[in-house]
Amino acid sequence: MTDMILVTGANGNLGAATLTALHARGALATGGSRTPTDGMRRLDFDAPSGIDLTGVSTLVLVSAGYAEDDQVVGRHAAVLDAAVQDGVRHVVYTSLTGAGDHLAFALAHRATERLVRTCGLPWTILRNGLYAELFGGLLMWADDVVESAFGDGALAAVARADLAEAAAIVAADPAPHGGRAYDLVGTPITAARVADQLGVPHRSIGLGEYRRRLLDEGSGLLPFQPPMLASIATSVRHRFLDGTCSDLVDILGRPLRDPLTTAAAAAAATRPAPDRTPAGDARPTTA
């Protein structure tokens, strides 16, 4: 049987990067998406009867977390049911770092981990840390000052490309990783250090002010997003997400990309032009 790897969410940032990393390793891999591009399979987790994983040996299930918990878990359950039915031989799930249980979006990940462990297929769980790109994208600009609700807390941030490469390494040869749950986190960075990298001051705001900005009608956020973002802020601020682990370095076999540089680049990309500074904009532009 041909060893075909399929990456779900292949038009998203992590899925696309994982597929690129697989191709760079010479792996036979394709992507799945509800809006497939050339060579991809159409996969709509909200239409379970149409999910076709025939011929797939390894499924990289990239979390479909952009929704309410019940919808996310339902989507994951549907694709796992299809994986069992269609003869997939290994499932790799991109989950959330173990330190993230305080986050508002942890439940969907932990519920999915339970489904993965009990679906009857060999599995590997990649508990991804929060992206350095996300950390930088959540910083807010007010004139030439960076604002955040992170206080002086740190996040063990990780570059998305490192997580994608780790997923590709595991998916390309999953057997040695069977039954393992890896904690894939990076090096702790703070908002003040990102601001220093950008050559601007950092100003800390309170969690109440941050929540007010998130709930503002002009924020453009969906109803489930403000609690998620507020939970990131308070978890970083109170030092629940600054722990390190060697799992990612062990899988990659090399040092990690610098999360500080990555976060600073993401923050710089959101810096408004002088004539259109939206002071206190709380919307994340990088996920």
C-alpha positions as CSV (number, residue, x, y, z in Angstrom):
1,M,0.0,0.0,0.0
2,T,1.3,3.5,-0.9
3,D,2.1,5.6,2.2
4,M,0.0,8.7,1.6
5,I,0.0,11.5,4.2
6,L,-2.9,13.8,4.3
7,V,-2.8,17.2,6.2
8,T,-6.1,18.7,7.1
9,G,-6.7,22.5,7.1
10,A,-4.0,22.7,4.4
11,N,-5.1,26.2,3.4
12,G,-4.4,27.4,6.9
13,N,-1.1,28.7,8.2
14,L,0.0,25.6,10.1
15,G,-1.5,23.1,7.7
16,A,0.1,24.8,4.7
17,A,3.5,25.0,6.4
18,T,3.3,21.3,7.4
19,L,2.5,20.2,3.9
20,T,5.4,22.3,2.6
21,A,7.7,20.7,5.1
22,L,6.6,17.2,4.1
23,H,7.2,17.9,0.4
24,A,10.7,19.3,1.3
25,R,11.4,15.9,2.9
26,G,10.3,14.1,-0.2
27,A,7.2,12.6,1.4
28,L,4.1,11.6,-0.6
29,A,1.6,14.1,0.9
30,T,-1.4,16.0,0.0
31,G,-3.7,18.5,1.7
32,G,-7.4,18.6,2.6
33,S,-9.6,21.6,2.9
34,R,-13.2,22.7,2.4
35,T,-11.8,25.1,-0.2
36,P,-9.1,22.9,-1.9
37,T,-6.6,24.2,-4.3
38,D,-4.9,22.2,-7.1
39,G,-4.0,18.7,-6.0
40,M,-5.9,18.9,-2.6
41,R,-8.8,16.8,-1.5
42,R,-12.1,18.5,-0.5
43,L,-12.7,17.9,3.2
44,D,-15.6,19.5,4.9
45,F,-15.8,18.4,8.5
46,D,-19.3,19.9,8.8
47,A,-20.5,17.4,6.1
48,P,-19.4,14.0,7.6
49,S,-20.9,11.8,4.9
50,G,-18.6,13.4,2.4
51,I,-15.3,12.9,4.2
52,D,-13.2,10.5,2.1
53,L,-9.8,9.4,3.5
54,T,-9.4,6.4,1.2
55,G,-5.8,5.7,0.5
56,V,-4.5,7.8,3.4
57,S,-2.0,6.0,5.6
58,T,-1.2,8.8,8.0
59,L,-3.6,11.6,8.9
60,V,-2.3,14.9,10.2
61,L,-5.3,16.3,12.0
62,V,-4.7,20.0,12.3
63,S,-7.1,21.3,14.9
64,A,-10.2,23.0,13.4
65,G,-10.4,25.3,16.4
66,Y,-11.9,28.4,14.8
67,A,-15.4,27.8,16.3
68,E,-17.3,27.1,19.5
69,D,-16.2,24.0,21.4
70,D,-19.1,21.8,20.5
71,Q,-18.6,22.4,16.8
72,V,-14.8,21.9,17.0
73,V,-15.2,18.6,18.8
74,G,-17.9,17.4,16.5
75,R,-15.7,18.2,13.5
76,H,-12.8,16.2,14.9
77,A,-15.1,13.3,15.8
78,A,-16.4,13.2,12.3
79,V,-12.9,13.0,10.7
80,L,-11.7,10.4,13.2
81,D,-14.7,8.2,12.4
82,A,-13.9,8.5,8.7
83,A,-10.2,7.6,9.4
84,V,-11.3,4.4,11.1
85,Q,-13.7,3.6,8.4
86,D,-11.3,4.3,5.5
87,G,-8.3,2.4,6.9
88,V,-6.0,5.2,8.0
89,R,-3.1,3.6,9.9
90,H,-1.9,6.5,12.1
91,V,-3.3,9.8,13.4
92,V,-1.2,12.8,14.3
93,Y,-3.2,15.5,16.1
94,T,-2.0,19.0,16.7
95,S,-3.1,19.8,20.2
96,L,-2.3,22.4,22.8
97,T,0.6,22.5,25.3
98,G,-0.1,20.8,28.6
99,A,0.5,24.1,30.4
100,G,-2.5,25.5,28.4
101,D,-5.3,23.9,30.5
102,H,-6.1,27.4,31.9
103,L,-6.9,28.7,28.4
104,A,-10.5,29.1,27.3
105,F,-9.9,26.9,24.2
106,A,-8.2,24.0,26.0
107,L,-11.4,21.9,26.4
108,A,-11.8,21.2,22.7
109,H,-8.2,20.0,22.5
110,R,-8.4,17.8,25.6
111,A,-11.8,16.3,24.4
112,T,-10.2,15.6,21.0
113,E,-7.2,14.0,22.6
114,R,-9.6,11.7,24.4
115,L,-11.2,10.8,21.0
116,V,-7.8,10.2,19.4
117,R,-6.6,7.9,22.2
118,T,-9.8,5.8,22.1
119,C,-10.5,5.7,18.3
120,G,-8.6,2.4,17.9
121,L,-5.9,3.7,15.6
122,P,-2.2,4.3,16.4
123,W,-1.8,7.9,17.4
124,T,0.6,10.7,18.2
125,I,-0.4,14.0,19.9
126,L,1.7,17.1,19.3
127,R,0.8,19.6,22.1
128,N,1.8,22.8,20.4
129,G,2.8,25.9,22.4
130,L,1.4,29.2,21.4
131,Y,2.9,30.8,18.3
132,A,5.5,33.6,18.5
133,E,3.5,35.1,15.6
134,L,0.4,35.1,17.7
135,F,2.2,36.8,20.6
136,G,3.5,39.5,18.4
137,G,0.2,39.9,16.7
138,L,-1.7,40.4,20.0
139,L,0.5,43.4,20.9
140,M,-1.3,46.7,20.4
141,W,0.0,49.9,19.0
142,A,-0.8,53.3,20.5
143,D,1.2,55.9,18.6
144,D,4.8,54.7,19.0
145,V,4.1,52.6,22.1
146,V,3.4,48.9,22.3
147,E,0.6,48.0,24.7
148,S,-0.4,44.7,26.1
149,A,-2.2,43.0,29.0
150,F,0.7,40.5,29.5
151,G,2.3,42.5,32.3
152,D,5.8,41.2,32.9
153,G,4.8,37.6,32.3
154,A,6.5,35.5,29.7
155,L,5.3,33.0,27.1
156,A,7.3,30.0,26.0
157,A,6.5,31.0,22.4
158,V,7.4,28.9,19.4
159,A,7.8,29.8,15.7
160,R,5.0,28.2,13.6
161,A,7.6,26.9,11.1
162,D,9.2,24.8,13.9
163,L,5.9,23.2,14.8
164,A,5.2,22.5,11.1
165,E,8.6,20.8,10.7
166,A,8.1,18.7,13.8
167,A,4.7,17.6,12.5
168,A,6.3,16.7,9.1
169,I,9.0,14.7,10.8
170,V,6.5,12.7,12.9
171,A,4.1,12.1,10.0
172,A,6.8,11.0,7.6
173,D,7.8,8.2,10.0
174,P,5.1,7.9,12.6
175,A,5.8,4.4,14.0
176,P,8.6,5.5,16.5
177,H,6.2,8.2,17.8
178,G,3.2,5.9,18.4
179,G,1.4,6.4,21.7
180,R,3.4,9.6,22.5
181,A,2.2,13.0,23.5
182,Y,4.9,15.6,23.0
183,D,4.9,19.1,24.6
184,L,6.3,21.4,21.9
185,V,7.1,24.8,23.4
186,G,9.8,27.3,22.9
187,T,11.8,30.0,24.8
188,P,10.1,32.4,27.2
189,I,9.7,35.9,25.8
190,T,8.0,39.0,27.2
191,A,6.1,41.9,25.7
192,A,8.8,44.3,27.0
193,R,11.5,42.4,25.2
194,V,9.6,42.5,21.9
195,A,9.1,46.2,22.4
196,D,12.9,46.6,23.0
197,Q,13.5,44.6,19.8
198,L,11.4,47.1,18.0
199,G,13.0,50.1,19.7
200,V,9.8,51.4,21.3
201,P,8.4,51.5,24.9
202,H,6.0,48.9,26.3
203,R,3.0,50.0,28.3
204,S,1.1,47.5,30.4
205,I,-2.7,47.7,30.6
206,G,-5.0,45.9,33.1
207,L,-7.0,42.9,32.2
208,G,-10.3,44.8,32.7
209,E,-9.2,47.4,30.1
210,Y,-8.1,44.7,27.7
211,R,-11.5,42.9,28.1
212,R,-13.3,46.2,27.4
213,R,-11.4,46.6,24.2
214,L,-12.1,43.0,23.2
215,L,-15.8,43.5,23.8
216,D,-16.0,46.8,21.9
217,E,-18.5,46.6,19.0
218,G,-15.8,47.7,16.6
219,S,-13.3,45.0,17.5
220,G,-14.6,42.7,14.8
221,L,-14.3,39.6,17.0
222,L,-16.6,36.7,17.0
223,P,-18.5,35.9,20.3
224,F,-16.2,33.0,21.3
225,Q,-13.0,35.0,20.7
226,P,-12.9,37.6,23.6
227,P,-12.8,34.9,26.3
228,M,-10.1,33.0,24.4
229,L,-7.9,36.1,24.0
230,A,-8.5,37.3,27.6
231,S,-7.5,33.8,28.8
232,I,-4.2,34.0,26.9
233,A,-3.5,37.4,28.5
234,T,-4.1,36.4,32.1
235,S,-2.3,33.1,31.7
236,V,0.8,34.9,30.3
237,R,0.5,37.6,32.9
238,H,0.4,35.2,35.8
239,R,3.2,33.0,34.5
240,F,1.3,29.8,33.6
241,L,2.8,29.6,30.1
242,D,6.5,30.2,30.6
243,G,7.7,26.6,31.2
244,T,10.2,25.0,28.8
245,C,10.6,21.4,27.5
246,S,13.1,19.7,25.3
247,D,10.6,17.7,23.2
248,L,10.6,20.1,20.2
249,V,14.4,20.3,20.1
250,D,14.7,16.5,20.4
251,I,12.3,16.0,17.4
252,L,13.9,18.6,15.2
253,G,17.5,17.7,16.2
254,R,18.5,21.4,16.1
255,P,18.1,24.6,18.0
256,L,14.8,26.4,17.7
257,R,14.1,29.5,15.6
258,D,14.3,32.6,17.8
259,P,10.8,33.3,19.0
260,L,11.7,36.9,19.9
261,T,12.7,37.8,16.3
262,T,9.6,36.1,15.0
263,A,7.3,37.9,17.5
264,A,8.9,41.2,16.7
265,A,8.4,40.8,13.0
266,A,4.7,39.9,13.6
267,A,4.3,43.0,15.8
268,A,6.0,45.2,13.3
269,A,3.7,44.0,10.5
270,T,0.7,45.4,12.5
271,R,2.3,48.8,13.2
272,P,0.0,51.4,11.6
273,A,1.1,54.2,9.4
274,P,1.5,57.5,11.3
275,D,-1.6,59.0,9.7
276,R,-4.0,56.2,10.7
277,T,-3.0,55.0,14.1
278,P,-5.9,53.0,15.7
279,A,-4.8,53.5,19.3
280,G,-5.7,50.5,21.5
281,D,-6.7,48.2,18.6
282,A,-7.1,44.8,20.3
283,R,-7.7,42.6,17.2
284,P,-5.2,39.9,16.5
285,T,-3.9,40.0,13.0
286,T,-1.8,36.9,13.2
287,A,-3.1,33.5,14.2
